[in-house]
């Protein structure tokens, strides 16, 4: 039994979609979350800068004595996961491999689309993860740079979001894909709109939700799961506007008395 918190980092609010699943699947665990909203999005940034920012967030959470780190950001996972994994004495989990495995379990035709930030798509991390397991998989990658700003500005329910999503996903509509990986943890907040655009015949894969299943397995494997005692309050930090972050977090997580603190890295 280990009652230390699990740390989650993301470029902004997107990782809250992973936290939501963690709160559901792992109710005994305490969460400490840091979203680098001030420097979001990470997708267009050079890999070296994303690695630097990811390390800065990691060091902040290590000072909080976390027992596991979840890199709840596809862009950061693509470029920084292996380096951080090798350097830390605690388990480190990314979001790309779990999402890829889930897509391969669900696809019937072997035709898988991946949407993500420019950085994630450019890294080809999902393509490598998919084809390393099933080489004959046909993959349709698409960068969606306008999606993250929609979520970060809390416009993911708006008519603007519907228009942007429809325009952006148009190149995928004639691919005969049967599975679509939401390769950015911001994208599940747009899920109803995305599903409406691609049609009910396409299975959407939430890479963040799949990651929590892996976290659960690792907690048991390393014997570091928390016991069923009263869980200490979760902690949420942002480098941007605490008020905006809290608004989105309250809407998405449906938690009462959420306390979000602003920090500078």
C-alpha positions as CSV (number, residue, x, y, z in Angstrom):
1,X,0.0,0.0,0.0
2,X,1.3,3.4,-1.0
3,X,-0.7,6.6,-0.3
4,X,1.5,9.0,-2.3
5,X,-0.2,10.8,-5.2
6,X,0.0,10.0,-8.9
7,X,1.2,13.0,-10.9
8,X,-0.3,14.0,-14.2
9,X,1.2,16.6,-16.6
10,X,-0.2,18.1,-19.8
11,X,0.3,21.1,-22.0
12,X,-3.0,22.5,-20.7
13,X,-6.4,21.2,-19.7
14,X,-6.5,18.2,-22.0
15,X,-5.0,15.8,-19.5
16,X,-8.1,16.3,-17.4
17,X,-9.8,13.8,-19.7
18,X,-7.2,11.3,-18.3
19,X,-7.8,12.4,-14.7
20,X,-11.6,12.0,-15.2
21,X,-11.0,8.3,-16.1
22,X,-8.5,7.9,-13.3
23,X,-11.1,9.2,-10.7
24,X,-13.6,6.7,-12.1
25,X,-11.3,3.6,-12.3
26,X,-9.0,4.4,-9.3
27,X,-11.2,6.1,-6.6
28,X,-8.7,5.4,-3.9
29,X,-5.9,7.3,-5.6
30,X,-4.9,10.9,-5.0
31,X,-4.2,13.1,-8.1
32,X,-1.8,16.0,-8.5
33,X,-2.2,17.6,-11.8
34,X,-0.1,20.3,-13.6
35,X,-1.3,21.9,-16.9
36,X,1.2,24.2,-18.7
37,X,-1.6,26.4,-20.0
38,X,0.6,29.5,-20.3
39,X,2.7,27.8,-23.0
40,X,0.0,25.7,-24.7
41,X,-0.2,24.4,-27.4
42,X,2.9,22.2,-27.5
43,X,2.1,20.8,-30.9
44,X,3.8,23.5,-33.1
45,X,6.9,23.8,-30.8
46,X,10.3,22.3,-31.6
47,X,10.9,18.9,-29.9
48,X,13.8,20.3,-27.8
49,X,11.5,22.9,-26.3
50,X,8.7,20.4,-25.5
51,X,11.3,18.2,-23.8
52,X,12.5,21.2,-21.7
53,X,8.9,22.1,-20.7
54,X,8.1,18.5,-19.9
55,X,11.1,18.2,-17.6
56,X,10.1,21.5,-15.8
57,X,6.7,20.1,-15.1
58,X,8.2,16.7,-14.1
59,X,10.5,18.3,-11.6
60,X,7.7,20.3,-10.0
61,X,5.7,17.1,-9.4
62,X,8.7,15.1,-8.2
63,X,9.0,17.8,-5.5
64,X,5.5,16.8,-4.4
65,X,6.7,13.2,-3.8
66,X,4.6,11.5,-6.4
67,X,4.8,7.7,-6.8
68,X,4.1,7.6,-10.5
69,X,4.1,10.0,-13.4
70,X,1.5,10.1,-16.2
71,X,2.5,12.2,-19.2
72,X,-1.1,12.9,-20.2
73,X,0.0,14.7,-23.4
74,X,0.6,13.0,-26.7
75,X,3.1,15.6,-28.0
76,X,5.2,15.3,-24.8
77,X,4.8,11.5,-24.8
78,X,6.1,11.4,-28.4
79,X,9.3,13.3,-27.8
80,X,10.1,13.1,-24.1
81,X,8.7,9.8,-22.6
82,X,11.7,7.6,-23.2
83,X,14.2,10.1,-21.8
84,X,12.2,10.8,-18.7
85,X,11.3,7.1,-18.2
86,X,15.0,6.2,-18.2
87,X,15.9,9.0,-15.8
88,X,13.3,8.5,-13.1
89,X,13.2,5.9,-10.3
90,X,9.3,5.8,-10.4
91,X,7.0,4.4,-13.1
92,X,6.4,6.7,-16.0
93,X,3.4,6.2,-18.4
94,X,2.6,7.8,-21.7
95,X,-0.6,7.8,-23.7
96,X,0.5,6.6,-27.2
97,X,1.1,2.9,-26.7
98,X,-2.2,2.3,-24.8
99,X,-4.2,4.1,-27.4
100,X,-2.5,2.2,-30.2
101,X,-3.2,-1.2,-28.6
102,X,-6.8,-0.3,-28.1
103,X,-7.1,0.7,-31.8
104,X,-5.7,-2.6,-32.9
105,X,-8.1,-4.5,-30.7
106,X,-11.1,-2.6,-32.2
107,X,-10.4,-2.3,-35.9
108,X,-12.0,-4.9,-38.1
109,X,-10.7,-3.6,-41.5
110,X,-7.2,-2.6,-40.3
111,X,-7.9,1.0,-41.4
112,X,-7.0,3.4,-38.5
113,X,-7.0,7.2,-38.6
114,X,-5.0,9.2,-36.1
115,X,-5.7,12.8,-35.3
116,X,-3.3,14.9,-33.2
117,X,-1.2,18.0,-32.9
118,X,1.4,18.9,-35.5
119,X,4.1,17.6,-33.1
120,X,2.5,14.2,-32.5
121,X,1.6,13.6,-36.2
122,X,5.1,14.7,-37.3
123,X,6.7,12.3,-34.9
124,X,4.9,9.4,-36.5
125,X,4.8,7.8,-33.0
126,X,1.3,6.3,-33.5
127,X,2.3,4.9,-36.9
128,X,5.4,3.2,-35.5
129,X,3.4,1.9,-32.5
130,X,0.6,0.5,-34.7
131,X,2.8,-1.0,-37.5
132,X,5.3,-2.5,-35.0
133,X,2.5,-4.8,-33.8
134,X,0.4,-5.2,-37.0
135,X,2.6,-4.2,-40.0
136,X,-0.3,-4.4,-42.5
137,X,-2.3,-1.7,-40.7
138,X,-3.4,1.1,-43.0
139,X,-3.0,4.4,-41.2
140,X,-4.4,7.9,-42.0
141,X,-2.7,10.5,-39.9
142,X,-4.1,14.1,-39.7
143,X,-2.9,17.1,-37.8
144,X,-5.7,19.2,-36.2
145,X,-3.9,22.3,-35.0
146,X,-7.1,24.3,-34.4
147,X,-8.6,21.8,-31.9
148,X,-6.5,22.5,-28.8
149,X,-7.2,26.3,-28.9
150,X,-10.9,25.5,-29.0
151,X,-10.7,23.5,-25.8
152,X,-8.3,25.8,-24.0
153,X,-10.6,28.8,-24.7
154,X,-13.6,26.8,-23.4
155,X,-15.3,26.8,-26.8
156,X,-15.7,23.1,-27.2
157,X,-19.5,23.3,-27.0
158,X,-19.8,26.1,-29.5
159,X,-21.1,26.4,-33.1
160,X,-17.5,27.5,-34.0
161,X,-16.2,24.1,-32.7
162,X,-18.7,22.3,-34.9
163,X,-17.6,24.2,-38.0
164,X,-13.9,23.8,-37.3
165,X,-14.1,20.1,-36.6
166,X,-16.2,19.5,-39.7
167,X,-13.8,21.4,-41.9
168,X,-10.7,19.8,-40.4
169,X,-11.8,16.2,-40.6
170,X,-13.1,16.4,-44.2
171,X,-9.9,14.7,-45.6
172,X,-10.7,11.5,-43.5
173,X,-14.3,11.0,-44.6
174,X,-13.5,9.0,-47.7
175,X,-10.8,6.8,-46.3
176,X,-13.1,4.0,-45.2
177,X,-11.5,4.1,-41.7
178,X,-13.3,2.1,-39.1
179,X,-11.3,3.3,-36.1
180,X,-10.1,6.8,-35.2
181,X,-7.6,7.5,-32.4
182,X,-8.1,10.7,-30.5
183,X,-4.3,11.3,-30.4
184,X,-4.5,14.3,-28.1
185,X,-5.9,14.4,-24.6
186,X,-7.8,17.6,-25.4
187,X,-9.8,15.9,-28.1
188,X,-12.3,13.9,-25.9
189,X,-13.9,17.2,-24.9
190,X,-14.8,17.5,-28.6
191,X,-15.8,13.8,-28.8
192,X,-19.6,14.3,-29.5
193,X,-18.8,16.7,-32.4
194,X,-16.1,14.4,-33.8
195,X,-18.4,11.4,-33.6
196,X,-21.1,13.3,-35.4
197,X,-18.8,14.3,-38.2
198,X,-17.2,10.8,-38.8
199,X,-20.4,8.8,-38.2
200,X,-21.4,6.1,-35.7
201,X,-19.7,3.4,-37.8
202,X,-16.3,4.7,-36.8
203,X,-15.0,3.6,-33.3
204,X,-13.3,6.5,-31.4
205,X,-10.4,5.5,-29.3
206,X,-9.6,7.8,-26.3
207,X,-5.9,7.3,-25.7
208,X,-6.1,8.9,-22.3
209,X,-8.8,6.6,-21.0
210,X,-6.8,3.6,-22.2
211,X,-3.8,4.9,-20.4
212,X,-5.6,4.7,-17.0
213,X,-6.1,1.0,-17.5
214,X,-2.3,0.6,-17.9
215,X,-1.8,2.8,-14.8
216,X,-4.1,0.4,-12.8
217,X,-2.0,-2.6,-13.9
218,X,1.3,-0.9,-12.9
219,X,0.0,0.1,-9.5
220,X,-0.7,-3.6,-8.8
221,X,2.5,-4.8,-10.4
222,X,4.7,-2.5,-8.3
223,X,2.5,-2.9,-5.3
224,X,2.0,0.8,-4.9
225,X,-1.8,1.1,-5.0
226,X,-3.4,3.2,-2.3
227,X,-5.7,1.6,0.3
228,X,-9.4,2.3,0.7
229,X,-8.8,5.0,3.4
230,X,-10.1,8.6,3.1
231,X,-8.4,10.1,0.0
232,X,-6.6,13.4,0.7
233,X,-7.7,16.3,-1.5
234,X,-6.5,16.3,-5.1
235,X,-4.3,19.1,-6.2
236,X,-4.5,21.1,-9.5
237,X,-2.0,23.5,-10.8
238,X,-1.8,25.6,-13.9
239,X,0.8,28.1,-15.3
240,X,-2.0,30.1,-16.9
241,X,-5.3,31.5,-15.7
242,X,-6.5,29.6,-12.6
243,X,-10.1,30.9,-13.2
244,X,-10.3,29.6,-16.8
245,X,-8.7,26.3,-15.8
246,X,-11.2,25.9,-12.9
247,X,-14.1,26.6,-15.1
248,X,-13.2,23.8,-17.6
249,X,-12.2,21.4,-14.8
250,X,-15.5,21.9,-13.0
251,X,-17.4,21.3,-16.2
252,X,-15.4,18.2,-17.1
253,X,-14.7,16.5,-13.8
254,X,-17.9,17.5,-12.0
255,X,-16.0,17.9,-8.7
256,X,-17.1,20.2,-5.9
257,X,-14.9,22.9,-4.4
258,X,-12.1,22.4,-6.9
259,X,-9.1,24.4,-5.8
260,X,-6.8,25.4,-8.7
261,X,-3.5,27.2,-8.0
262,X,-1.4,29.3,-10.4
263,X,2.3,28.6,-10.5
264,X,5.2,29.8,-12.5
265,X,7.8,27.4,-13.9
